[in-house]
Amino acid sequence: MVREWRAKLLGNGVSQSMAAKAYRLLRAVLMTAVKEDEILTKNPCRIPGADQEKAPERPVLSMAQLLALADAVPARFRAMVLITAFGCLRWGEVSALQRQDIDTDAGTVRIRQAYTEQRGVGLVLGPPKSRAGRRKVSLPPVVVSAMREHLAAKVDDNPDAFVFTTESGRPIWRGNFNKLSDWRAAVAKVGQPGLHFHDLRHTGNTLAARTGASTRDLMARMGHDSPQAALIYQHATSEADQAIAKALHAAMRTERKKEKKAGKVAGGKPGKKKSKKRGGDPDDGAAGALVGRG
């Protein structure tokens, strides 16, 4: 029955990620039936790998693509694209921003609330996803400039006025945004036809990680309680790896030049220097290999 139920979910178009979440919930419920209530003798949720989420890697925009996308959407949503990406904001956070949350003099955005969509209720304004979600994020000058223009042209002077709304001034539903912004045409124009709005935050997180920021600083900017998510964005990239190789090459050439210069001064070829024995090198492991934290 469990196998048929899961197969039906996947067959009806439910994603692997959502099916895995549903499977884990069912397994937890049935585990209670086994251990607490003793209704079942064993848990029937035994499908190997069914609890694992294997979501494909989401696309990351280049800086050029991100700026082009901001110009491709209607002017009303240009600043929304920029602040979401460069401020590392979630949909619920950016859609709930009010004028009082934007400080163009200090160049910051304050996240203190978020919208959630609840079935049968509608849009509900409440606290961010977690306690760490309450934060203040610094913005690049180009985003501050775009926000200043947007506030002047599209937002009422009332501090409680919402920053991003529909033409009629109503809050934006996530399901309506693609139509309002002509999203499909815009992302196709920049060469990323499958891009989701949430990928803007993913892009911003990745760009922030590439600056070399610490895990703690990334956690604060992204609004995460756990370092797990920040660590994901600190994975090595091909660009970073190439930069390391180039830096090592440059250092090697500099050292070779020093050796040649020293050899000329001494009147001969530079000889091999006898290495001094050192003990207790903190970077050496038991077998003399470099040991890092990963």
Disulfide bonds with the S-S distance in Angstrom:
none
